[in-house]
Amino acid sequence: HGINKGLKCSGNLFVSTENCEHFANSLFYSTACLIGKILGPELIEKGCKTFIGFKEESDVFENTVYRQTFIECDNYALKMFITSENTIGHSFESMKNNYTNKIDHLLEIGEDPLFIGALTANREALICIGDRNLKKEDFFIS
């Protein structure tokens, strides 16, 4: 789970503003709530190349079909970045467009407004900071 200053598991912070220098020269991509507020900028300050995550609370519904849509939307940029020649910035913009396309389709078919609202809020809570021109080749060691 995310909090402003880090990622928690079983009540313990395992990534925080206190140890984020360990992520220098990395792409930090997380679907945890809130970590884009304080942890994301601190990661960039400590040398992380690019951060993608949520600056607000994000939602995921229990309904299996809805849950799958959240997972697909949340992971879209990472999948695109890994499987294409796109920069992380382009992959991030494509992720936001994918959210918009899903939302528009759900509006057209009259889907549950709470589901649509949650997807919209998640899209608006996303941030990408740091080097938006990062490519996967930047991680290859020659």
SESEDREN-376179 format. One record per residue: residue number from 1; x negated, y, z of N, C-alpha, C, O, CB in turn. Coordinates in Angstrom, 2 decimals. Each point is the difference from the previous one (the first is absolute). Glycine has a CB too. Example, Ala and Ser with C-alpha at 12.3 -4.5 7.8 and 13.67 -1.06 7.14 Angstrom:
// SESEDREN-376179
(1, (-13.19, -5.69, 7.80), (0.89, 1.19, 0.00), (-0.90, 1.20, 0.00), (-1.04, -0.02, 0.66), (2.93, -1.15, 0.59))
(2, (-1.54, 2.22, -1.97), (-0.82, 1.19, 0.06), (0.77, 1.09, 0.73), (-0.51, 1.11, 0.17), (-0.67, -1.74, -2.32))
***
This chain:
// SESEDREN-376179
(1, (-0.83, -1.18, 0.00), (0.83, 1.18, 0.00), (-0.88, 1.24, 0.00), (-1.10, 0.00, 0.54), (2.93, -1.24, 0.66))
(2, (-1.31, 2.28, -1.81), (-0.76, 1.24, -0.06), (0.46, 1.02, 1.02), (1.18, 0.09, 0.34), (-1.54, -0.53, -2.72))
(3, (-0.60, 1.19, 2.86), (0.25, 1.18, 0.82), (-0.86, 1.11, -0.61), (-0.84, -0.28, -0.86), (1.37, -1.09, 3.02))
(4, (-0.34, 2.59, -1.74), (-0.75, 1.13, -0.59), (-1.50, -0.24, -0.09), (-0.62, 0.33, -1.00), (2.38, 1.15, 1.88))
(5, (-2.32, -2.03, 0.16), (-1.46, -0.11, 0.08), (-0.54, -1.38, -0.33), (-1.20, -0.24, 0.15), (1.29, 1.99, 1.55))
(6, (0.76, -2.70, -2.17), (-0.57, -1.30, -0.33), (1.01, -1.09, -0.26), (1.20, 0.22, -0.12), (-3.08, 0.45, 1.46))
(7, (1.33, -1.88, -1.42), (0.79, -1.21, -0.22), (-0.05, -0.86, 1.25), (-1.07, -0.22, 0.58), (0.58, 0.28, -3.06))
(8, (1.66, -0.53, 2.91), (0.13, -0.79, 1.21), (0.41, -1.43, -0.32), (0.78, -0.24, -0.93), (-0.19, 2.32, 2.21))
(9, (-1.11, -3.00, -0.51), (0.44, -1.40, -0.06), (0.02, -0.52, 1.43), (-1.00, 0.10, 0.71), (0.04, -0.46, -3.06))
(10, (2.07, -0.18, 2.77), (0.17, -0.49, 1.37), (-0.38, 1.04, 1.04), (-0.59, -0.32, 1.03), (0.13, -1.98, -1.87))
(11, (0.80, 3.55, 0.56), (-0.24, 1.08, 0.94), (-1.41, 0.59, -0.04), (-0.27, 0.98, 0.69), (1.95, -2.05, 0.70))
(12, (-2.57, 0.49, -2.18), (-1.38, 0.49, -0.06), (-0.27, 0.71, -1.31), (0.43, -0.45, -1.06), (-1.16, -1.42, 2.56))
(13, (0.01, 2.99, -1.42), (-0.42, 0.70, -1.21), (-1.18, -0.75, -0.60), (-1.00, -0.23, 0.68), (1.81, 2.46, 0.22))
(14, (-0.71, -2.62, -2.17), (-1.13, -0.67, -0.63), (-0.64, 0.85, -1.09), (-1.14, -0.25, -0.38), (2.21, -1.93, 0.89))
(15, (-0.36, 3.18, -1.02), (-0.59, 1.05, -0.84), (0.50, 1.29, 0.62), (1.20, 0.18, 0.20), (-1.30, -1.61, -2.37))
(16, (-0.83, 2.33, 2.46), (0.41, 1.25, 0.64), (-0.94, 1.12, -0.42), (-0.99, -0.22, -0.71), (1.93, -1.05, 2.67))
(17, (-0.62, 2.46, -1.51), (-0.87, 1.14, -0.27), (-1.35, -0.18, 0.70), (-0.96, 0.70, -0.33), (2.98, 0.79, 0.09))
(18, (-2.09, -2.41, 1.18), (-1.25, -0.26, 0.73), (-0.94, -0.93, -0.75), (-1.20, -0.01, 0.29), (2.46, 0.34, 1.82))
(19, (-0.77, -1.10, -3.08), (-0.87, -0.95, -0.70), (0.12, 0.08, -1.52), (-0.43, -0.91, -0.71), (0.62, -0.58, 2.67))
(20, (0.38, 2.56, -2.46), (0.27, 0.07, -1.43), (-1.24, 0.18, -0.87), (0.08, -0.12, -1.22), (2.10, 1.06, 1.82))
(21, (-3.34, -0.65, 0.00), (-1.23, 0.09, -0.79), (-0.36, -1.35, -0.63), (-0.79, -0.05, -0.94), (-0.01, 1.90, 2.44))
(22, (1.36, -2.93, -0.98), (-0.25, -1.33, -0.56), (0.66, -0.19, -1.37), (-0.24, -1.01, -0.67), (0.08, 0.13, 3.00))
(23, (0.97, 1.82, -2.74), (0.71, -0.10, -1.28), (-0.56, 0.98, -1.04), (0.67, 0.32, -0.98), (1.37, -1.04, 2.22))
(24, (-3.27, 1.18, -1.01), (-0.66, 0.86, -0.98), (-0.15, -0.77, -1.31), (-0.22, -1.21, 0.00), (-1.02, 2.47, 1.84))
(25, (1.35, -0.55, -2.94), (-0.14, -0.57, -1.35), (1.04, -1.06, -0.32), (-0.26, -0.94, -0.76), (-2.16, 1.40, 0.92))
(26, (3.61, -0.32, 0.41), (1.06, -0.99, -0.24), (1.26, 0.68, -0.54), (0.14, 1.22, 0.02), (-1.08, -2.66, 1.82))
(27, (1.83, 0.61, -2.32), (1.38, 0.40, -0.30), (0.82, -0.53, 1.17), (0.01, -1.21, 0.24), (-0.31, 1.18, -2.82))
(28, (0.97, 0.91, 3.29), (0.83, -0.41, 1.14), (1.45, 0.14, -0.44), (0.46, 1.11, -0.27), (-2.20, -0.40, 2.00))
(29, (2.45, -1.83, -1.81), (1.37, -0.05, -0.50), (0.82, -0.72, 1.05), (-0.28, -1.15, 0.33), (-0.44, 1.15, -2.79))
(30, (1.73, 0.66, 3.00), (0.80, -0.61, 1.05), (1.47, 0.37, -0.14), (0.34, 1.10, -0.44), (-2.33, -1.06, 1.95))
(31, (2.84, -0.97, -1.14), (1.44, 0.25, 0.00), (0.52, 0.24, 1.43), (1.21, -0.02, 0.24), (-0.98, -1.40, -2.32))
(32, (-1.14, 1.64, 3.00), (0.38, 0.27, 1.39), (0.51, 1.44, 0.14), (-0.48, 0.91, -0.66), (-1.22, -2.59, 1.48))
(33, (2.66, 1.85, 0.06), (0.57, 1.32, 0.27), (-1.04, 0.96, 0.54), (-0.94, -0.39, 0.68), (3.12, -0.68, -0.23))
(34, (-2.00, 2.34, -0.77), (-0.63, 1.14, 0.66), (-1.51, 0.18, -0.15), (-0.51, 1.06, 0.36), (2.31, -1.34, 1.19))
(35, (-2.53, -0.69, -2.07), (-1.47, 0.11, 0.06), (-0.56, 1.06, -0.94), (-1.17, 0.35, 0.10), (1.11, -2.75, 0.52))
(36, (0.89, 2.90, -1.53), (-0.46, 1.05, -0.89), (-0.06, 1.37, 0.65), (-0.56, 0.93, -0.57), (1.51, -2.24, -1.26))
(37, (-0.38, 1.44, 3.02), (-0.01, 1.31, 0.68), (-1.38, 0.36, 0.54), (-0.53, 1.07, -0.31), (2.92, -1.42, 0.92))
(38, (-2.96, -0.52, 0.17), (-1.28, 0.30, 0.64), (-1.09, -0.97, -0.45), (-1.10, 0.43, -0.36), (2.33, 0.48, 2.34))
(39, (-0.94, -2.21, -1.97), (-1.03, -0.97, -0.36), (-0.46, 0.17, -1.45), (-1.20, -0.02, -0.26), (2.19, -1.58, 1.92))
(40, (-0.08, 1.78, -2.60), (-0.38, 0.15, -1.41), (-1.01, 1.12, -0.22), (-1.07, -0.25, -0.57), (3.30, -0.62, -0.04))
(41, (-1.92, 2.09, 1.03), (-0.98, 1.08, -0.16), (-1.31, -0.26, 0.73), (-1.07, 0.38, -0.49), (2.98, 1.18, 0.24))
(42, (-1.85, -2.19, 1.41), (-1.23, -0.30, 0.74), (-0.83, -1.04, -0.75), (-1.23, 0.10, -0.02), (2.40, 0.42, 2.20))
(43, (-0.53, -1.51, -2.78), (-0.72, -0.98, -0.82), (-0.76, 0.69, -1.13), (-1.17, -0.28, -0.25), (2.90, -1.46, 0.81))
(44, (-1.04, 2.66, -1.25), (-0.63, 0.73, -1.11), (-1.18, 0.83, 0.53), (-1.06, 0.03, -0.62), (3.28, 0.05, -0.63))
(45, (-2.03, 0.58, 2.37), (-1.07, 0.81, 0.58), (-1.22, -0.86, 0.35), (-1.14, 0.47, -0.09), (2.86, 1.11, 0.99))
(46, (-1.48, -2.83, -0.51), (-1.10, -0.89, 0.40), (-0.55, -0.82, -1.18), (-0.78, -0.93, 0.22), (1.80, 0.81, 2.05))
(47, (-0.63, 0.46, -3.51), (-0.64, -0.61, -1.16), (0.81, -1.01, -0.78), (-0.48, -0.54, -1.00), (-1.53, 0.91, 2.21))
(48, (3.25, -0.65, -0.78), (0.87, -0.88, -0.79), (0.24, 0.69, -1.34), (0.21, 1.21, -0.05), (0.92, -2.20, 2.15))
(49, (-1.16, 0.23, -3.19), (0.16, 0.61, -1.32), (1.43, 0.49, -0.24), (0.20, 1.15, -0.38), (-2.01, -2.64, -0.46))
(50, (2.79, 0.63, 1.07), (1.40, 0.35, -0.26), (0.89, -0.66, 1.04), (-0.26, -1.13, 0.43), (-0.21, 1.37, -2.91))
(51, (1.50, 0.46, 2.88), (0.99, -0.52, 0.95), (1.38, 0.10, -0.64), (0.37, 1.04, -0.54), (-1.80, -0.37, 2.54))
(52, (2.17, -1.77, -1.93), (1.42, -0.01, -0.39), (0.78, -0.59, 1.16), (-0.32, -1.08, 0.50), (-0.21, 0.85, -2.99))
(53, (1.57, 0.94, 2.91), (0.83, -0.49, 1.08), (1.17, 0.93, 0.27), (0.26, 0.92, -0.76), (-2.26, -2.03, 1.75))
(54, (2.68, 0.84, 0.10), (1.19, 0.77, 0.39), (-0.35, 1.04, 1.06), (-0.67, -0.31, 0.99), (2.12, -1.68, -1.54))
(55, (-0.98, 3.22, 0.34), (-0.21, 1.05, 0.99), (1.19, 0.12, 0.95), (-0.04, 0.76, 0.97), (-1.39, 0.46, -2.61))
(56, (2.48, -1.96, 1.37), (1.20, -0.04, 0.86), (0.34, -1.47, 0.28), (-0.67, -0.91, -0.50), (1.56, 3.12, -0.45))
(57, (0.14, -2.43, 1.75), (0.45, -1.37, 0.21), (0.56, -0.54, -1.31), (0.64, 0.73, -0.76), (-0.12, -0.27, 3.19))
(58, (-0.78, -1.73, -2.69), (0.54, -0.64, -1.20), (0.96, -1.10, 0.42), (-0.11, -0.56, 1.09), (-2.00, 1.09, -2.41))
(59, (3.04, -0.83, 0.43), (1.02, -0.99, 0.31), (-0.20, -1.25, -0.85), (-0.51, 0.06, -1.12), (2.10, 1.76, 1.74))
(60, (-1.16, -2.94, -0.07), (0.14, -1.25, -0.73), (1.26, -0.65, 0.57), (0.15, -0.10, 1.22), (-2.69, -0.19, -1.64))
(61, (3.43, -0.15, -0.45), (1.24, -0.62, 0.46), (-0.18, -1.50, 0.17), (-0.84, -0.61, -0.67), (2.16, 2.40, -0.50))
(62, (-0.55, -2.38, 2.06), (-0.05, -1.44, 0.26), (0.58, -0.83, -1.15), (-0.47, -1.11, -0.26), (0.65, 1.63, 2.69))
(63, (0.82, 0.02, -3.11), (0.61, -0.70, -1.13), (-1.10, -0.44, -0.97), (-0.82, 0.81, -0.41), (2.97, 0.54, 0.66))
(64, (-2.17, -2.63, -0.61), (-1.06, -0.58, -0.82), (-0.18, 0.71, -1.33), (-1.14, 0.28, -0.40), (1.59, -2.44, 1.49))
(65, (0.64, 2.46, -1.79), (-0.09, 0.67, -1.30), (-0.55, 1.42, 0.19), (-0.88, 0.43, -0.75), (2.81, -1.82, -0.14))
(66, (-1.41, 2.10, 1.86), (-0.46, 1.37, 0.27), (-1.47, -0.02, 0.42), (-0.80, 0.82, -0.45), (3.13, -0.14, 1.12))
(67, (-2.66, -1.61, 0.20), (-1.38, -0.11, 0.50), (-0.98, -0.19, -1.16), (-1.06, 0.61, -0.02), (1.92, -1.58, 2.19))
(68, (-0.51, 0.12, -3.11), (-0.87, -0.25, -1.15), (-0.22, 1.27, -0.82), (-1.10, 0.24, -0.50), (1.91, -2.62, 0.44))
(69, (0.23, 3.18, -0.08), (-0.13, 1.27, -0.73), (-0.97, 0.93, 0.71), (-0.83, 0.63, -0.65), (3.18, -0.88, -0.21))
(70, (-2.25, 0.34, 2.19), (-0.93, 0.83, 0.77), (-1.44, -0.48, -0.20), (-0.91, 0.80, -0.21), (2.71, -0.34, 1.90))
(71, (-2.01, -1.77, -1.61), (-1.34, -0.57, -0.15), (-0.56, 0.31, -1.39), (-1.15, 0.41, -0.13), (1.74, -2.24, 1.76))
(72, (0.23, 1.63, -2.66), (-0.46, 0.26, -1.38), (-0.35, 1.48, -0.18), (-1.02, 0.33, -0.60), (2.46, -2.23, -0.24))
(73, (-0.60, 2.78, 1.35), (-0.26, 1.44, -0.13), (-1.26, 0.40, 0.78), (-0.83, 0.75, -0.52), (3.29, -0.33, 0.25))
(74, (-2.60, -0.91, 1.49), (-1.13, 0.37, 0.85), (-1.34, -0.46, -0.56), (-1.00, 0.69, 0.17), (2.52, -0.81, 1.77))
(75, (-1.54, -1.01, -2.60), (-1.25, -0.57, -0.50), (-0.28, 0.31, -1.46), (-1.02, -0.45, -0.54), (1.31, -1.33, 2.20))
(76, (0.57, 2.52, -2.31), (-0.09, 0.26, -1.43), (-1.33, 0.62, -0.42), (-0.63, -0.46, -0.95), (3.09, 0.73, 0.95))
(77, (-2.90, 0.76, 0.70), (-1.24, 0.70, -0.39), (-1.22, -0.91, 0.15), (-0.88, 0.01, -0.85), (1.92, 2.16, 1.54))
(78, (-1.09, -2.94, 0.37), (-1.13, -0.89, 0.20), (-0.06, -1.06, -1.10), (-1.07, -0.28, -0.54), (1.21, 0.66, 3.02))
(79, (1.00, -0.95, -2.80), (0.05, -1.00, -1.07), (-0.43, 0.63, -1.33), (-0.78, -0.60, -0.74), (2.64, -0.62, 1.95))
(80, (-1.36, 2.41, -1.51), (-0.36, 0.67, -1.25), (-1.49, 0.32, -0.03), (-0.65, -0.17, -1.03), (2.97, 1.13, 0.88))
(81, (-2.85, -0.49, 1.26), (-1.42, 0.36, 0.07), (-0.88, -1.22, -0.27), (-1.00, 0.09, -0.72), (1.56, 1.73, 2.37))
(82, (-0.20, -2.93, -1.07), (-0.81, -1.22, -0.12), (0.12, -0.63, -1.39), (-0.98, -0.54, -0.52), (1.27, 0.15, 2.96))
(83, (0.89, 0.46, -3.03), (0.24, -0.74, -1.26), (-0.10, 0.85, -1.26), (0.28, -0.49, -1.09), (1.18, -0.98, 2.41))
(84, (-1.84, 2.74, -1.19), (-0.08, 0.86, -1.18), (-1.30, 0.79, 0.03), (-0.83, -0.18, 0.89), (3.35, 0.35, -1.00))
(85, (-2.66, 0.70, -0.84), (-1.16, 0.89, -0.07), (0.33, 1.38, 0.55), (-0.78, 0.94, -0.19), (-0.05, -2.20, -1.80))
(86, (1.96, 1.40, 2.67), (0.45, 1.29, 0.50), (-0.79, 0.46, 1.22), (-0.54, -0.81, 0.76), (2.79, 0.29, -1.63))
(87, (-2.31, 1.84, 1.04), (-0.57, 0.56, 1.23), (1.00, -0.23, 1.13), (1.17, -0.33, -0.24), (-2.49, 2.09, -1.05))
(88, (0.86, -1.59, 2.51), (0.91, -0.14, 1.14), (1.05, 1.10, -0.02), (1.14, -0.22, 0.41), (-2.97, -0.86, 0.94))
(89, (1.46, 2.27, -1.81), (0.98, 1.10, -0.09), (1.11, -0.32, -0.98), (1.18, 0.24, 0.29), (-2.98, 1.37, 0.28))
(90, (1.44, -2.15, -1.74), (1.01, -0.38, -0.98), (0.86, -1.14, 0.55), (1.22, -0.01, -0.18), (-2.75, 0.72, -1.71))
(91, (0.90, -1.65, 2.56), (0.74, -1.12, 0.59), (0.98, 0.50, 1.06), (1.12, -0.49, 0.09), (-3.07, -1.04, -0.52))
(92, (1.52, 2.52, 1.22), (0.87, 0.59, 1.02), (1.20, 0.70, -0.64), (1.13, -0.19, 0.44), (-3.11, 0.48, 1.07))
(93, (1.74, 0.50, -2.55), (1.11, 0.68, -0.69), (0.95, -1.02, -0.64), (1.21, 0.20, -0.01), (-2.71, 1.80, -0.44))
(94, (0.95, -3.08, -0.07), (0.84, -1.06, -0.57), (0.84, -0.66, 1.09), (1.15, -0.38, -0.25), (-2.85, -0.02, -1.54))
(95, (1.14, 0.26, 2.99), (0.76, -0.57, 1.11), (1.19, 0.90, 0.33), (1.12, -0.47, 0.19), (-3.21, -0.62, 0.72))
(96, (1.84, 2.40, -0.83), (1.09, 0.92, 0.31), (1.06, -0.03, -1.11), (1.19, 0.06, 0.29), (-2.79, 1.40, 1.00))
(97, (1.17, -1.56, -2.54), (0.95, -0.12, -1.12), (0.79, -1.30, 0.09), (1.19, -0.03, -0.32), (-2.71, 1.41, -1.10))
(98, (0.86, -2.45, 1.84), (0.69, -1.28, 0.17), (1.08, 0.11, 1.07), (1.12, -0.49, -0.19), (-3.20, -0.74, -0.51))
(99, (1.76, 1.88, 1.82), (1.01, 0.26, 1.02), (1.19, 0.74, -0.61), (1.15, -0.37, 0.20), (-2.93, 0.43, 1.59))
(100, (1.49, 1.00, -2.54), (1.05, 0.82, -0.61), (0.86, -0.83, -0.95), (1.22, 0.11, 0.01), (-2.68, 1.92, 0.19))
(101, (0.83, -2.86, -1.01), (0.75, -0.86, -0.94), (0.91, -0.96, 0.76), (1.15, -0.20, -0.39), (-3.02, 0.37, -1.28))
(102, (1.36, -0.77, 2.74), (0.82, -0.92, 0.83), (1.17, 0.76, 0.61), (1.14, -0.47, -0.02), (-3.18, -0.95, 0.53))
(103, (1.77, 2.60, 0.04), (1.04, 0.80, 0.63), (1.07, 0.38, -1.02), (1.20, -0.13, 0.27), (-2.88, 1.03, 1.39))
(104, (1.26, -0.44, -2.83), (0.96, 0.38, -1.06), (0.87, -1.18, -0.40), (1.21, 0.15, -0.19), (-2.83, 1.57, -0.63))
(105, (1.00, -2.90, 0.67), (0.76, -1.20, -0.37), (1.01, -0.35, 1.10), (1.15, -0.33, -0.29), (-3.12, -0.52, -1.06))
(106, (1.54, 0.92, 2.59), (0.90, -0.33, 1.12), (1.16, 0.98, 0.09), (1.12, -0.38, 0.34), (-3.05, -0.61, 0.89))
(107, (1.67, 2.26, -1.54), (1.07, 1.00, -0.04), (1.01, -0.34, -1.10), (1.21, 0.10, 0.20), (-2.79, 1.64, 0.67))
(108, (1.06, -2.14, -2.03), (0.87, -0.34, -1.13), (0.92, -1.17, 0.31), (1.16, 0.00, -0.42), (-2.92, 0.83, -1.11))
(109, (1.27, -1.82, 2.26), (0.82, -1.19, 0.26), (0.80, 0.11, 1.29), (0.72, -0.92, 0.38), (-2.40, -0.42, -1.62))
(110, (1.55, 2.50, 1.93), (0.80, 0.23, 1.21), (-0.47, -0.79, 1.20), (0.82, -0.45, 0.80), (1.07, 0.91, -2.27))
(111, (-3.18, -0.63, 1.61), (-0.57, -0.75, 1.12), (0.20, 0.77, 1.31), (0.37, 1.17, -0.01), (-2.08, -2.22, -1.55))
(112, (1.47, 0.38, 2.66), (0.14, 0.54, 1.35), (-0.78, 1.31, 0.14), (-1.21, 0.01, -0.20), (1.51, -2.35, 1.10))
(113, (0.38, 3.44, -0.57), (-0.68, 1.30, 0.13), (-1.09, 0.01, 1.08), (-0.96, 0.75, -0.13), (3.07, 0.31, -0.64))
(114, (-1.98, -1.87, 1.81), (-1.03, -0.05, 1.03), (-1.30, -0.60, -0.56), (-1.09, 0.46, 0.32), (2.87, -0.69, 1.45))
(115, (-1.64, -0.79, -2.60), (-1.15, -0.62, -0.67), (-0.67, 1.01, -0.92), (-1.22, 0.15, 0.01), (2.33, -2.41, 0.12))
(116, (-0.32, 2.95, -0.92), (-0.52, 1.01, -0.93), (-0.69, 1.13, 0.79), (-1.08, 0.47, -0.38), (2.91, -1.02, -1.30))
(117, (-1.21, 0.98, 2.75), (-0.58, 1.05, 0.83), (-1.33, -0.40, 0.62), (-0.92, 0.80, 0.09), (3.22, -0.01, 0.37))
(118, (-2.39, -2.04, -0.02), (-1.24, -0.49, 0.59), (-1.11, -0.06, -1.04), (-1.14, 0.38, 0.29), (2.46, -1.70, 1.38))
(119, (-1.00, 0.85, -2.86), (-1.01, -0.03, -1.07), (-0.45, 1.42, -0.35), (-1.19, 0.24, -0.21), (2.21, -2.35, -0.70))
(120, (-0.08, 3.03, 0.85), (-0.33, 1.39, -0.31), (-0.90, 0.59, 1.09), (-0.98, 0.67, -0.31), (3.17, -0.42, -0.93))
(121, (-1.86, -0.48, 2.49), (-0.82, 0.51, 1.11), (-1.40, -0.60, -0.04), (-0.98, 0.71, 0.25), (3.05, -0.43, 1.14))
(122, (-2.17, -1.56, -1.70), (-1.32, -0.63, -0.10), (-0.82, 0.64, -1.12), (-1.18, 0.30, 0.18), (2.14, -2.46, 0.69))
(123, (-0.35, 2.36, -2.01), (-0.70, 0.63, -1.13), (-0.53, 1.37, 0.41), (-1.14, 0.34, -0.31), (2.61, -1.58, -1.33))
(124, (-0.65, 2.01, 2.32), (-0.39, 1.36, 0.38), (-1.06, 0.02, 1.11), (-0.70, 0.99, 0.16), (2.98, -0.23, -0.82))
(125, (-2.39, -1.84, 1.42), (-0.97, -0.07, 1.10), (-1.39, -0.45, -0.46), (-0.95, 0.05, 0.78), (2.85, -0.54, 0.75))
(126, (-2.03, 0.06, -2.77), (-1.29, -0.47, -0.51), (-0.97, 1.13, -0.27), (0.38, 1.08, -0.46), (0.80, -3.01, -0.54))
(127, (-2.45, 1.68, 1.31), (-1.05, 0.95, -0.37), (-1.19, -0.75, -0.59), (-0.25, -1.16, 0.32), (1.00, 2.75, 1.49))
(128, (-1.46, -0.89, -2.66), (-1.27, -0.48, -0.55), (-0.98, 1.14, 0.17), (0.16, 1.07, -0.58), (0.96, -2.66, -1.12))
(129, (-2.16, 1.36, 2.52), (-1.00, 1.05, 0.23), (-1.40, -0.57, -0.28), (-0.22, -1.21, 0.04), (1.71, 2.32, 1.70))
(130, (-2.39, -0.21, -2.01), (-1.36, -0.41, -0.33), (-0.19, 0.02, -1.51), (0.60, 0.81, -0.70), (-0.71, -2.22, 2.77))
(131, (-0.72, 0.52, -2.56), (-0.36, -0.06, -1.41), (1.08, -0.71, -0.81), (0.09, -1.23, 0.01), (-2.52, 1.21, 0.62))
(132, (3.26, 0.80, -1.31), (1.07, -0.58, -0.82), (-0.53, -0.57, -1.32), (0.73, -0.70, -0.71), (0.88, 2.32, 1.74))
(133, (-2.86, -1.33, -1.37), (-0.62, -0.53, -1.22), (-0.72, -1.32, 0.23), (-0.65, -0.51, -0.90), (0.41, 2.84, 0.09))
(134, (0.35, -2.88, 2.01), (-0.64, -1.26, 0.35), (0.48, -1.12, -0.92), (1.20, -0.13, -0.27), (-1.39, 0.90, 2.66))
(135, (-0.76, -1.57, -2.87), (0.32, -1.18, -0.81), (-0.56, -1.22, 0.70), (-0.92, 0.12, 0.82), (0.90, 1.22, -2.97))
(136, (0.55, -2.49, 1.84), (-0.49, -1.22, 0.66), (-1.47, -0.23, -0.31), (-0.72, -0.59, 0.81), (3.01, -0.40, -0.92))
(137, (-2.75, 1.44, -1.04), (-1.41, -0.15, -0.37), (-0.93, 0.74, 0.97), (-1.17, -0.33, 0.12), (1.87, 0.09, -2.51))
(138, (-0.15, 1.25, 3.07), (-0.81, 0.75, 0.96), (-0.43, -0.86, 1.18), (-0.89, 0.40, 0.77), (2.10, 1.66, -1.45))
(139, (-0.61, -3.21, 0.84), (-0.35, -0.90, 1.10), (-0.95, -1.10, -0.43), (-0.48, -0.76, 0.84), (2.68, 1.24, 0.18))
(140, (-2.49, -0.59, -2.30), (-0.91, -1.04, -0.50), (-1.43, 0.38, 0.31), (-0.40, 1.15, -0.18), (2.02, -1.75, -1.66))
(141, (-2.37, -0.36, 2.30), (-1.42, 0.21, 0.28), (-0.79, -0.53, -1.17), (0.18, -1.14, -0.42), (0.18, 0.98, 2.93))
(142, (-1.24, 1.00, -3.05), (-0.79, -0.45, -1.16), (-1.39, -0.42, 0.41), (-0.79, -0.41, -0.85), (2.10, 1.92, -0.61))
***
